């Protein structure tokens, strides 16, 4: 699985415990990419709100909502790819196979949408 601008290597993202909490560490490049995408999505949400306030035709609003959902799915795919290539691999190498169940639950949640 490889995504435009979202391709992550093991050196770029690593999930490690930090004060008892799991924490993800992304490279500046990946983090900037995700923040840029989220800023764009935030703008799309404001745009949808404006469309509703202007009584825009429902089908047009729904199309904008669909585009925003697709953009959010792209962010999730980038995060999932990094997680699989780093955190999941690390934990399996450490003998922690429970991570597989965790990932399956996460994927099921993503697929419901």
Phi and psi restraints in degrees (range 20) as a CNS / XPLOR table:
assign (resid 1 and name C) (resid 2 and name N)
       (resid 2 and name CA) (resid 2 and name C) 1.0 -142.5 20.0 2
assign (resid 2 and name N) (resid 2 and name CA)
       (resid 2 and name C) (resid 3 and name N) 1.0 133.7 20.0 2
assign (resid 2 and name C) (resid 3 and name N)
       (resid 3 and name CA) (resid 3 and name C) 1.0 -121.8 20.0 2
assign (resid 3 and name N) (resid 3 and name CA)
       (resid 3 and name C) (resid 4 and name N) 1.0 147.2 20.0 2
assign (resid 3 and name C) (resid 4 and name N)
       (resid 4 and name CA) (resid 4 and name C) 1.0 -55.8 20.0 2
assign (resid 4 and name N) (resid 4 and name CA)
       (resid 4 and name C) (resid 5 and name N) 1.0 132.5 20.0 2
assign (resid 4 and name C) (resid 5 and name N)
       (resid 5 and name CA) (resid 5 and name C) 1.0 58.3 20.0 2
assign (resid 5 and name N) (resid 5 and name CA)
       (resid 5 and name C) (resid 6 and name N) 1.0 -1.0 20.0 2
assign (resid 5 and name C) (resid 6 and name N)
       (resid 6 and name CA) (resid 6 and name C) 1.0 -112.0 20.0 2
assign (resid 6 and name N) (resid 6 and name CA)
       (resid 6 and name C) (resid 7 and name N) 1.0 0.7 20.0 2
assign (resid 6 and name C) (resid 7 and name N)
       (resid 7 and name CA) (resid 7 and name C) 1.0 -61.7 20.0 2
assign (resid 7 and name N) (resid 7 and name CA)
       (resid 7 and name C) (resid 8 and name N) 1.0 128.6 20.0 2
assign (resid 7 and name C) (resid 8 and name N)
       (resid 8 and name CA) (resid 8 and name C) 1.0 -125.8 20.0 2
assign (resid 8 and name N) (resid 8 and name CA)
       (resid 8 and name C) (resid 9 and name N) 1.0 134.6 20.0 2
assign (resid 8 and name C) (resid 9 and name N)
       (resid 9 and name CA) (resid 9 and name C) 1.0 -102.8 20.0 2
assign (resid 9 and name N) (resid 9 and name CA)
       (resid 9 and name C) (resid 10 and name N) 1.0 169.4 20.0 2
assign (resid 9 and name C) (resid 10 and name N)
       (resid 10 and name CA) (resid 10 and name C) 1.0 -58.8 20.0 2
assign (resid 10 and name N) (resid 10 and name CA)
       (resid 10 and name C) (resid 11 and name N) 1.0 -29.8 20.0 2
assign (resid 10 and name C) (resid 11 and name N)
       (resid 11 and name CA) (resid 11 and name C) 1.0 -74.2 20.0 2
assign (resid 11 and name N) (resid 11 and name CA)
       (resid 11 and name C) (resid 12 and name N) 1.0 -21.3 20.0 2
assign (resid 11 and name C) (resid 12 and name N)
       (resid 12 and name CA) (resid 12 and name C) 1.0 -87.9 20.0 2
assign (resid 12 and name N) (resid 12 and name CA)
       (resid 12 and name C) (resid 13 and name N) 1.0 -25.7 20.0 2
assign (resid 12 and name C) (resid 13 and name N)
       (resid 13 and name CA) (resid 13 and name C) 1.0 -142.7 20.0 2
assign (resid 13 and name N) (resid 13 and name CA)
       (resid 13 and name C) (resid 14 and name N) 1.0 130.1 20.0 2
assign (resid 13 and name C) (resid 14 and name N)
       (resid 14 and name CA) (resid 14 and name C) 1.0 -149.0 20.0 2
assign (resid 14 and name N) (resid 14 and name CA)
       (resid 14 and name C) (resid 15 and name N) 1.0 125.9 20.0 2
assign (resid 14 and name C) (resid 15 and name N)
       (resid 15 and name CA) (resid 15 and name C) 1.0 -90.9 20.0 2
assign (resid 15 and name N) (resid 15 and name CA)
       (resid 15 and name C) (resid 16 and name N) 1.0 119.3 20.0 2
assign (resid 15 and name C) (resid 16 and name N)
       (resid 16 and name CA) (resid 16 and name C) 1.0 -133.4 20.0 2
assign (resid 16 and name N) (resid 16 and name CA)
       (resid 16 and name C) (resid 17 and name N) 1.0 150.8 20.0 2
assign (resid 16 and name C) (resid 17 and name N)
       (resid 17 and name CA) (resid 17 and name C) 1.0 -68.6 20.0 2
assign (resid 17 and name N) (resid 17 and name CA)
       (resid 17 and name C) (resid 18 and name N) 1.0 139.2 20.0 2
assign (resid 17 and name C) (resid 18 and name N)
       (resid 18 and name CA) (resid 18 and name C) 1.0 -136.7 20.0 2
assign (resid 18 and name N) (resid 18 and name CA)
       (resid 18 and name C) (resid 19 and name N) 1.0 106.8 20.0 2
assign (resid 18 and name C) (resid 19 and name N)
       (resid 19 and name CA) (resid 19 and name C) 1.0 56.0 20.0 2
assign (resid 19 and name N) (resid 19 and name CA)
       (resid 19 and name C) (resid 20 and name N) 1.0 41.9 20.0 2
assign (resid 19 and name C) (resid 20 and name N)
       (resid 20 and name CA) (resid 20 and name C) 1.0 83.6 20.0 2
assign (resid 20 and name N) (resid 20 and name CA)
       (resid 20 and name C) (resid 21 and name N) 1.0 -5.1 20.0 2
assign (resid 20 and name C) (resid 21 and name N)
       (resid 21 and name CA) (resid 21 and name C) 1.0 -111.9 20.0 2
assign (resid 21 and name N) (resid 21 and name CA)
       (resid 21 and name C) (resid 22 and name N) 1.0 140.3 20.0 2
assign (resid 21 and name C) (resid 22 and name N)
       (resid 22 and name CA) (resid 22 and name C) 1.0 -72.0 20.0 2
assign (resid 22 and name N) (resid 22 and name CA)
       (resid 22 and name C) (resid 23 and name N) 1.0 142.3 20.0 2
assign (resid 22 and name C) (resid 23 and name N)
       (resid 23 and name CA) (resid 23 and name C) 1.0 -142.8 20.0 2
assign (resid 23 and name N) (resid 23 and name CA)
       (resid 23 and name C) (resid 24 and name N) 1.0 140.9 20.0 2
assign (resid 23 and name C) (resid 24 and name N)
       (resid 24 and name CA) (resid 24 and name C) 1.0 -101.1 20.0 2
assign (resid 24 and name N) (resid 24 and name CA)
       (resid 24 and name C) (resid 25 and name N) 1.0 139.7 20.0 2
assign (resid 24 and name C) (resid 25 and name N)
       (resid 25 and name CA) (resid 25 and name C) 1.0 -120.8 20.0 2
assign (resid 25 and name N) (resid 25 and name CA)
       (resid 25 and name C) (resid 26 and name N) 1.0 114.2 20.0 2
assign (resid 25 and name C) (resid 26 and name N)
       (resid 26 and name CA) (resid 26 and name C) 1.0 -108.6 20.0 2
assign (resid 26 and name N) (resid 26 and name CA)
       (resid 26 and name C) (resid 27 and name N) 1.0 152.0 20.0 2
assign (resid 26 and name C) (resid 27 and name N)
       (resid 27 and name CA) (resid 27 and name C) 1.0 -64.7 20.0 2
assign (resid 27 and name N) (resid 27 and name CA)
       (resid 27 and name C) (resid 28 and name N) 1.0 160.3 20.0 2
assign (resid 27 and name C) (resid 28 and name N)
       (resid 28 and name CA) (resid 28 and name C) 1.0 -59.1 20.0 2
assign (resid 28 and name N) (resid 28 and name CA)
       (resid 28 and name C) (resid 29 and name N) 1.0 -37.1 20.0 2
assign (resid 28 and name C) (resid 29 and name N)
       (resid 29 and name CA) (resid 29 and name C) 1.0 -62.6 20.0 2
assign (resid 29 and name N) (resid 29 and name CA)
       (resid 29 and name C) (resid 30 and name N) 1.0 -47.2 20.0 2
assign (resid 29 and name C) (resid 30 and name N)
       (resid 30 and name CA) (resid 30 and name C) 1.0 -67.3 20.0 2
assign (resid 30 and name N) (resid 30 and name CA)
       (resid 30 and name C) (resid 31 and name N) 1.0 -44.8 20.0 2
assign (resid 30 and name C) (resid 31 and name N)
       (resid 31 and name CA) (resid 31 and name C) 1.0 -60.9 20.0 2
assign (resid 31 and name N) (resid 31 and name CA)
       (resid 31 and name C) (resid 32 and name N) 1.0 -44.6 20.0 2
assign (resid 31 and name C) (resid 32 and name N)
       (resid 32 and name CA) (resid 32 and name C) 1.0 -62.5 20.0 2
assign (resid 32 and name N) (resid 32 and name CA)
       (resid 32 and name C) (resid 33 and name N) 1.0 -39.7 20.0 2
assign (resid 32 and name C) (resid 33 and name N)
       (resid 33 and name CA) (resid 33 and name C) 1.0 -61.0 20.0 2
assign (resid 33 and name N) (resid 33 and name CA)
       (resid 33 and name C) (resid 34 and name N) 1.0 -46.8 20.0 2
assign (resid 33 and name C) (resid 34 and name N)
       (resid 34 and name CA) (resid 34 and name C) 1.0 -65.1 20.0 2
assign (resid 34 and name N) (resid 34 and name CA)
       (resid 34 and name C) (resid 35 and name N) 1.0 -43.7 20.0 2
assign (resid 34 and name C) (resid 35 and name N)
       (resid 35 and name CA) (resid 35 and name C) 1.0 -64.1 20.0 2
assign (resid 35 and name N) (resid 35 and name CA)
       (resid 35 and name C) (resid 36 and name N) 1.0 -40.5 20.0 2
assign (resid 35 and name C) (resid 36 and name N)
       (resid 36 and name CA) (resid 36 and name C) 1.0 -60.7 20.0 2
assign (resid 36 and name N) (resid 36 and name CA)
       (resid 36 and name C) (resid 37 and name N) 1.0 -45.9 20.0 2
assign (resid 36 and name C) (resid 37 and name N)
       (resid 37 and name CA) (resid 37 and name C) 1.0 -62.0 20.0 2
assign (resid 37 and name N) (resid 37 and name CA)
       (resid 37 and name C) (resid 38 and name N) 1.0 -43.3 20.0 2
assign (resid 37 and name C) (resid 38 and name N)
       (resid 38 and name CA) (resid 38 and name C) 1.0 -67.4 20.0 2
assign (resid 38 and name N) (resid 38 and name CA)
       (resid 38 and name C) (resid 39 and name N) 1.0 -35.8 20.0 2
assign (resid 38 and name C) (resid 39 and name N)
       (resid 39 and name CA) (resid 39 and name C) 1.0 -62.6 20.0 2
assign (resid 39 and name N) (resid 39 and name CA)
       (resid 39 and name C) (resid 40 and name N) 1.0 -41.1 20.0 2
assign (resid 39 and name C) (resid 40 and name N)
       (resid 40 and name CA) (resid 40 and name C) 1.0 -63.8 20.0 2
assign (resid 40 and name N) (resid 40 and name CA)
       (resid 40 and name C) (resid 41 and name N) 1.0 -42.1 20.0 2
assign (resid 40 and name C) (resid 41 and name N)
       (resid 41 and name CA) (resid 41 and name C) 1.0 -63.9 20.0 2
assign (resid 41 and name N) (resid 41 and name CA)
       (resid 41 and name C) (resid 42 and name N) 1.0 -41.1 20.0 2
assign (resid 41 and name C) (resid 42 and name N)
       (resid 42 and name CA) (resid 42 and name C) 1.0 -58.7 20.0 2
assign (resid 42 and name N) (resid 42 and name CA)
       (resid 42 and name C) (resid 43 and name N) 1.0 -41.1 20.0 2
assign (resid 42 and name C) (resid 43 and name N)
       (resid 43 and name CA) (resid 43 and name C) 1.0 -64.6 20.0 2
assign (resid 43 and name N) (resid 43 and name CA)
       (resid 43 and name C) (resid 44 and name N) 1.0 -39.1 20.0 2
assign (resid 43 and name C) (resid 44 and name N)
       (resid 44 and name CA) (resid 44 and name C) 1.0 -63.0 20.0 2
assign (resid 44 and name N) (resid 44 and name CA)
       (resid 44 and name C) (resid 45 and name N) 1.0 -40.1 20.0 2
assign (resid 44 and name C) (resid 45 and name N)
       (resid 45 and name CA) (resid 45 and name C) 1.0 -63.5 20.0 2
assign (resid 45 and name N) (resid 45 and name CA)
       (resid 45 and name C) (resid 46 and name N) 1.0 -44.7 20.0 2
assign (resid 45 and name C) (resid 46 and name N)
       (resid 46 and name CA) (resid 46 and name C) 1.0 -61.1 20.0 2
assign (resid 46 and name N) (resid 46 and name CA)
       (resid 46 and name C) (resid 47 and name N) 1.0 -37.8 20.0 2
assign (resid 46 and name C) (resid 47 and name N)
       (resid 47 and name CA) (resid 47 and name C) 1.0 -64.1 20.0 2
assign (resid 47 and name N) (resid 47 and name CA)
       (resid 47 and name C) (resid 48 and name N) 1.0 -41.0 20.0 2
assign (resid 47 and name C) (resid 48 and name N)
       (resid 48 and name CA) (resid 48 and name C) 1.0 -63.1 20.0 2
assign (resid 48 and name N) (resid 48 and name CA)
       (resid 48 and name C) (resid 49 and name N) 1.0 -43.2 20.0 2
assign (resid 48 and name C) (resid 49 and name N)
       (resid 49 and name CA) (resid 49 and name C) 1.0 -58.8 20.0 2
assign (resid 49 and name N) (resid 49 and name CA)
       (resid 49 and name C) (resid 50 and name N) 1.0 -43.2 20.0 2
assign (resid 49 and name C) (resid 50 and name N)
       (resid 50 and name CA) (resid 50 and name C) 1.0 -63.5 20.0 2
assign (resid 50 and name N) (resid 50 and name CA)
       (resid 50 and name C) (resid 51 and name N) 1.0 -39.7 20.0 2
assign (resid 50 and name C) (resid 51 and name N)
       (resid 51 and name CA) (resid 51 and name C) 1.0 -61.0 20.0 2
assign (resid 51 and name N) (resid 51 and name CA)
       (resid 51 and name C) (resid 52 and name N) 1.0 -42.1 20.0 2
assign (resid 51 and name C) (resid 52 and name N)
       (resid 52 and name CA) (resid 52 and name C) 1.0 -66.7 20.0 2
assign (resid 52 and name N) (resid 52 and name CA)
       (resid 52 and name C) (resid 53 and name N) 1.0 -42.5 20.0 2
assign (resid 52 and name C) (resid 53 and name N)
       (resid 53 and name CA) (resid 53 and name C) 1.0 -63.0 20.0 2
assign (resid 53 and name N) (resid 53 and name CA)
       (resid 53 and name C) (resid 54 and name N) 1.0 -28.8 20.0 2
assign (resid 53 and name C) (resid 54 and name N)
       (resid 54 and name CA) (resid 54 and name C) 1.0 -92.3 20.0 2
assign (resid 54 and name N) (resid 54 and name CA)
       (resid 54 and name C) (resid 55 and name N) 1.0 8.7 20.0 2
assign (resid 54 and name C) (resid 55 and name N)
       (resid 55 and name CA) (resid 55 and name C) 1.0 56.3 20.0 2
assign (resid 55 and name N) (resid 55 and name CA)
       (resid 55 and name C) (resid 56 and name N) 1.0 40.9 20.0 2
assign (resid 55 and name C) (resid 56 and name N)
       (resid 56 and name CA) (resid 56 and name C) 1.0 -65.9 20.0 2
assign (resid 56 and name N) (resid 56 and name CA)
       (resid 56 and name C) (resid 57 and name N) 1.0 147.5 20.0 2
assign (resid 56 and name C) (resid 57 and name N)
       (resid 57 and name CA) (resid 57 and name C) 1.0 -50.9 20.0 2
assign (resid 57 and name N) (resid 57 and name CA)
       (resid 57 and name C) (resid 58 and name N) 1.0 131.0 20.0 2
assign (resid 57 and name C) (resid 58 and name N)
       (resid 58 and name CA) (resid 58 and name C) 1.0 -52.6 20.0 2
assign (resid 58 and name N) (resid 58 and name CA)
       (resid 58 and name C) (resid 59 and name N) 1.0 -43.6 20.0 2
assign (resid 58 and name C) (resid 59 and name N)
       (resid 59 and name CA) (resid 59 and name C) 1.0 -60.5 20.0 2
assign (resid 59 and name N) (resid 59 and name CA)
       (resid 59 and name C) (resid 60 and name N) 1.0 -38.1 20.0 2
assign (resid 59 and name C) (resid 60 and name N)
       (resid 60 and name CA) (resid 60 and name C) 1.0 -66.0 20.0 2
assign (resid 60 and name N) (resid 60 and name CA)
       (resid 60 and name C) (resid 61 and name N) 1.0 -39.8 20.0 2
assign (resid 60 and name C) (resid 61 and name N)
       (resid 61 and name CA) (resid 61 and name C) 1.0 -66.1 20.0 2
assign (resid 61 and name N) (resid 61 and name CA)
       (resid 61 and name C) (resid 62 and name N) 1.0 -43.3 20.0 2
assign (resid 61 and name C) (resid 62 and name N)
       (resid 62 and name CA) (resid 62 and name C) 1.0 -62.1 20.0 2
assign (resid 62 and name N) (resid 62 and name CA)
       (resid 62 and name C) (resid 63 and name N) 1.0 -38.2 20.0 2
assign (resid 62 and name C) (resid 63 and name N)
       (resid 63 and name CA) (resid 63 and name C) 1.0 -63.3 20.0 2
assign (resid 63 and name N) (resid 63 and name CA)
       (resid 63 and name C) (resid 64 and name N) 1.0 -38.5 20.0 2
assign (resid 63 and name C) (resid 64 and name N)
       (resid 64 and name CA) (resid 64 and name C) 1.0 -68.3 20.0 2
assign (resid 64 and name N) (resid 64 and name CA)
       (resid 64 and name C) (resid 65 and name N) 1.0 -38.1 20.0 2
assign (resid 64 and name C) (resid 65 and name N)
       (resid 65 and name CA) (resid 65 and name C) 1.0 -62.9 20.0 2
assign (resid 65 and name N) (resid 65 and name CA)
       (resid 65 and name C) (resid 66 and name N) 1.0 -42.2 20.0 2
assign (resid 65 and name C) (resid 66 and name N)
       (resid 66 and name CA) (resid 66 and name C) 1.0 -61.2 20.0 2
assign (resid 66 and name N) (resid 66 and name CA)
       (resid 66 and name C) (resid 67 and name N) 1.0 -42.5 20.0 2
assign (resid 66 and name C) (resid 67 and name N)
       (resid 67 and name CA) (resid 67 and name C) 1.0 -63.5 20.0 2
assign (resid 67 and name N) (resid 67 and name CA)
       (resid 67 and name C) (resid 68 and name N) 1.0 -38.5 20.0 2
assign (resid 67 and name C) (resid 68 and name N)
       (resid 68 and name CA) (resid 68 and name C) 1.0 -68.3 20.0 2
assign (resid 68 and name N) (resid 68 and name CA)
       (resid 68 and name C) (resid 69 and name N) 1.0 -40.6 20.0 2
assign (resid 68 and name C) (resid 69 and name N)
       (resid 69 and name CA) (resid 69 and name C) 1.0 -62.2 20.0 2
assign (resid 69 and name N) (resid 69 and name CA)
       (resid 69 and name C) (resid 70 and name N) 1.0 -39.4 20.0 2
assign (resid 69 and name C) (resid 70 and name N)
       (resid 70 and name CA) (resid 70 and name C) 1.0 -63.5 20.0 2
assign (resid 70 and name N) (resid 70 and name CA)
       (resid 70 and name C) (resid 71 and name N) 1.0 -41.0 20.0 2
assign (resid 70 and name C) (resid 71 and name N)
       (resid 71 and name CA) (resid 71 and name C) 1.0 -64.2 20.0 2
assign (resid 71 and name N) (resid 71 and name CA)
       (resid 71 and name C) (resid 72 and name N) 1.0 -41.1 20.0 2
assign (resid 71 and name C) (resid 72 and name N)
       (resid 72 and name CA) (resid 72 and name C) 1.0 -64.0 20.0 2
assign (resid 72 and name N) (resid 72 and name CA)
       (resid 72 and name C) (resid 73 and name N) 1.0 -39.9 20.0 2
assign (resid 72 and name C) (resid 73 and name N)
       (resid 73 and name CA) (resid 73 and name C) 1.0 -61.2 20.0 2
assign (resid 73 and name N) (resid 73 and name CA)
       (resid 73 and name C) (resid 74 and name N) 1.0 -35.8 20.0 2
assign (resid 73 and name C) (resid 74 and name N)
       (resid 74 and name CA) (resid 74 and name C) 1.0 -64.0 20.0 2
assign (resid 74 and name N) (resid 74 and name CA)
       (resid 74 and name C) (resid 75 and name N) 1.0 -40.8 20.0 2
assign (resid 74 and name C) (resid 75 and name N)
       (resid 75 and name CA) (resid 75 and name C) 1.0 -62.7 20.0 2
assign (resid 75 and name N) (resid 75 and name CA)
       (resid 75 and name C) (resid 76 and name N) 1.0 -45.2 20.0 2
assign (resid 75 and name C) (resid 76 and name N)
       (resid 76 and name CA) (resid 76 and name C) 1.0 -61.2 20.0 2
assign (resid 76 and name N) (resid 76 and name CA)
       (resid 76 and name C) (resid 77 and name N) 1.0 -40.5 20.0 2
assign (resid 76 and name C) (resid 77 and name N)
       (resid 77 and name CA) (resid 77 and name C) 1.0 -63.7 20.0 2
assign (resid 77 and name N) (resid 77 and name CA)
       (resid 77 and name C) (resid 78 and name N) 1.0 -40.5 20.0 2
assign (resid 77 and name C) (resid 78 and name N)
       (resid 78 and name CA) (resid 78 and name C) 1.0 -63.4 20.0 2
assign (resid 78 and name N) (resid 78 and name CA)
       (resid 78 and name C) (resid 79 and name N) 1.0 -45.9 20.0 2
assign (resid 78 and name C) (resid 79 and name N)
       (resid 79 and name CA) (resid 79 and name C) 1.0 -63.8 20.0 2
assign (resid 79 and name N) (resid 79 and name CA)
       (resid 79 and name C) (resid 80 and name N) 1.0 -41.5 20.0 2
assign (resid 79 and name C) (resid 80 and name N)
       (resid 80 and name CA) (resid 80 and name C) 1.0 -63.8 20.0 2
assign (resid 80 and name N) (resid 80 and name CA)
       (resid 80 and name C) (resid 81 and name N) 1.0 -41.6 20.0 2
assign (resid 80 and name C) (resid 81 and name N)
       (resid 81 and name CA) (resid 81 and name C) 1.0 -60.3 20.0 2
assign (resid 81 and name N) (resid 81 and name CA)
       (resid 81 and name C) (resid 82 and name N) 1.0 -47.6 20.0 2
assign (resid 81 and name C) (resid 82 and name N)
       (resid 82 and name CA) (resid 82 and name C) 1.0 -62.3 20.0 2
assign (resid 82 and name N) (resid 82 and name CA)
       (resid 82 and name C) (resid 83 and name N) 1.0 -40.9 20.0 2
assign (resid 82 and name C) (resid 83 and name N)
       (resid 83 and name CA) (resid 83 and name C) 1.0 -62.8 20.0 2
assign (resid 83 and name N) (resid 83 and name CA)
       (resid 83 and name C) (resid 84 and name N) 1.0 -44.9 20.0 2
assign (resid 83 and name C) (resid 84 and name N)
       (resid 84 and name CA) (resid 84 and name C) 1.0 -64.2 20.0 2
assign (resid 84 and name N) (resid 84 and name CA)
       (resid 84 and name C) (resid 85 and name N) 1.0 -42.4 20.0 2
assign (resid 84 and name C) (resid 85 and name N)
       (resid 85 and name CA) (resid 85 and name C) 1.0 -76.9 20.0 2
assign (resid 85 and name N) (resid 85 and name CA)
       (resid 85 and name C) (resid 86 and name N) 1.0 -17.0 20.0 2
assign (resid 85 and name C) (resid 86 and name N)
       (resid 86 and name CA) (resid 86 and name C) 1.0 -121.5 20.0 2
assign (resid 86 and name N) (resid 86 and name CA)
       (resid 86 and name C) (resid 87 and name N) 1.0 -72.3 20.0 2
assign (resid 86 and name C) (resid 87 and name N)
       (resid 87 and name CA) (resid 87 and name C) 1.0 -57.2 20.0 2
assign (resid 87 and name N) (resid 87 and name CA)
       (resid 87 and name C) (resid 88 and name N) 1.0 -49.6 20.0 2
assign (resid 87 and name C) (resid 88 and name N)
       (resid 88 and name CA) (resid 88 and name C) 1.0 -65.3 20.0 2
assign (resid 88 and name N) (resid 88 and name CA)
       (resid 88 and name C) (resid 89 and name N) 1.0 -45.9 20.0 2
assign (resid 88 and name C) (resid 89 and name N)
       (resid 89 and name CA) (resid 89 and name C) 1.0 -60.4 20.0 2
assign (resid 89 and name N) (resid 89 and name CA)
       (resid 89 and name C) (resid 90 and name N) 1.0 -45.8 20.0 2
assign (resid 89 and name C) (resid 90 and name N)
       (resid 90 and name CA) (resid 90 and name C) 1.0 -58.0 20.0 2
assign (resid 90 and name N) (resid 90 and name CA)
       (resid 90 and name C) (resid 91 and name N) 1.0 -48.1 20.0 2
assign (resid 90 and name C) (resid 91 and name N)
       (resid 91 and name CA) (resid 91 and name C) 1.0 -66.9 20.0 2
assign (resid 91 and name N) (resid 91 and name CA)
       (resid 91 and name C) (resid 92 and name N) 1.0 -36.4 20.0 2
assign (resid 91 and name C) (resid 92 and name N)
       (resid 92 and name CA) (resid 92 and name C) 1.0 -66.3 20.0 2
assign (resid 92 and name N) (resid 92 and name CA)
       (resid 92 and name C) (resid 93 and name N) 1.0 -43.0 20.0 2
assign (resid 92 and name C) (resid 93 and name N)
       (resid 93 and name CA) (resid 93 and name C) 1.0 -61.2 20.0 2
assign (resid 93 and name N) (resid 93 and name CA)
       (resid 93 and name C) (resid 94 and name N) 1.0 -28.6 20.0 2
assign (resid 93 and name C) (resid 94 and name N)
       (resid 94 and name CA) (resid 94 and name C) 1.0 -84.5 20.0 2
assign (resid 94 and name N) (resid 94 and name CA)
       (resid 94 and name C) (resid 95 and name N) 1.0 0.4 20.0 2
assign (resid 94 and name C) (resid 95 and name N)
       (resid 95 and name CA) (resid 95 and name C) 1.0 88.2 20.0 2
assign (resid 95 and name N) (resid 95 and name CA)
       (resid 95 and name C) (resid 96 and name N) 1.0 8.5 20.0 2
assign (resid 95 and name C) (resid 96 and name N)
       (resid 96 and name CA) (resid 96 and name C) 1.0 -93.3 20.0 2
assign (resid 96 and name N) (resid 96 and name CA)
       (resid 96 and name C) (resid 97 and name N) 1.0 89.8 20.0 2
assign (resid 96 and name C) (resid 97 and name N)
       (resid 97 and name CA) (resid 97 and name C) 1.0 -84.6 20.0 2
assign (resid 97 and name N) (resid 97 and name CA)
       (resid 97 and name C) (resid 98 and name N) 1.0 -6.0 20.0 2
assign (resid 97 and name C) (resid 98 and name N)
       (resid 98 and name CA) (resid 98 and name C) 1.0 -60.6 20.0 2
assign (resid 98 and name N) (resid 98 and name CA)
       (resid 98 and name C) (resid 99 and name N) 1.0 -25.6 20.0 2
assign (resid 98 and name C) (resid 99 and name N)
       (resid 99 and name CA) (resid 99 and name C) 1.0 -60.3 20.0 2
assign (resid 99 and name N) (resid 99 and name CA)
       (resid 99 and name C) (resid 100 and name N) 1.0 -29.0 20.0 2
assign (resid 99 and name C) (resid 100 and name N)
       (resid 100 and name CA) (resid 100 and name C) 1.0 -64.2 20.0 2
assign (resid 100 and name N) (resid 100 and name CA)
       (resid 100 and name C) (resid 101 and name N) 1.0 -42.8 20.0 2
assign (resid 100 and name C) (resid 101 and name N)
       (resid 101 and name CA) (resid 101 and name C) 1.0 -63.4 20.0 2
assign (resid 101 and name N) (resid 101 and name CA)
       (resid 101 and name C) (resid 102 and name N) 1.0 -40.4 20.0 2
assign (resid 101 and name C) (resid 102 and name N)
       (resid 102 and name CA) (resid 102 and name C) 1.0 -59.6 20.0 2
assign (resid 102 and name N) (resid 102 and name CA)
       (resid 102 and name C) (resid 103 and name N) 1.0 -45.4 20.0 2
assign (resid 102 and name C) (resid 103 and name N)
       (resid 103 and name CA) (resid 103 and name C) 1.0 -67.0 20.0 2
assign (resid 103 and name N) (resid 103 and name CA)
       (resid 103 and name C) (resid 104 and name N) 1.0 -40.1 20.0 2
assign (resid 103 and name C) (resid 104 and name N)
       (resid 104 and name CA) (resid 104 and name C) 1.0 -61.8 20.0 2
assign (resid 104 and name N) (resid 104 and name CA)
       (resid 104 and name C) (resid 105 and name N) 1.0 -41.1 20.0 2
assign (resid 104 and name C) (resid 105 and name N)
       (resid 105 and name CA) (resid 105 and name C) 1.0 -63.5 20.0 2
assign (resid 105 and name N) (resid 105 and name CA)
       (resid 105 and name C) (resid 106 and name N) 1.0 -42.5 20.0 2
assign (resid 105 and name C) (resid 106 and name N)
       (resid 106 and name CA) (resid 106 and name C) 1.0 -61.7 20.0 2
assign (resid 106 and name N) (resid 106 and name CA)
       (resid 106 and name C) (resid 107 and name N) 1.0 -44.9 20.0 2
assign (resid 106 and name C) (resid 107 and name N)
       (resid 107 and name CA) (resid 107 and name C) 1.0 -64.2 20.0 2
assign (resid 107 and name N) (resid 107 and name CA)
       (resid 107 and name C) (resid 108 and name N) 1.0 -40.5 20.0 2
assign (resid 107 and name C) (resid 108 and name N)
       (resid 108 and name CA) (resid 108 and name C) 1.0 -59.8 20.0 2
assign (resid 108 and name N) (resid 108 and name CA)
       (resid 108 and name C) (resid 109 and name N) 1.0 -41.3 20.0 2
assign (resid 108 and name C) (resid 109 and name N)
       (resid 109 and name CA) (resid 109 and name C) 1.0 -63.2 20.0 2
assign (resid 109 and name N) (resid 109 and name CA)
       (resid 109 and name C) (resid 110 and name N) 1.0 -41.4 20.0 2
assign (resid 109 and name C) (resid 110 and name N)
       (resid 110 and name CA) (resid 110 and name C) 1.0 -65.0 20.0 2
assign (resid 110 and name N) (resid 110 and name CA)
       (resid 110 and name C) (resid 111 and name N) 1.0 -36.5 20.0 2
assign (resid 110 and name C) (resid 111 and name N)
       (resid 111 and name CA) (resid 111 and name C) 1.0 -77.1 20.0 2
assign (resid 111 and name N) (resid 111 and name CA)
       (resid 111 and name C) (resid 112 and name N) 1.0 -17.2 20.0 2
assign (resid 111 and name C) (resid 112 and name N)
       (resid 112 and name CA) (resid 112 and name C) 1.0 -68.9 20.0 2
assign (resid 112 and name N) (resid 112 and name CA)
       (resid 112 and name C) (resid 113 and name N) 1.0 -23.0 20.0 2
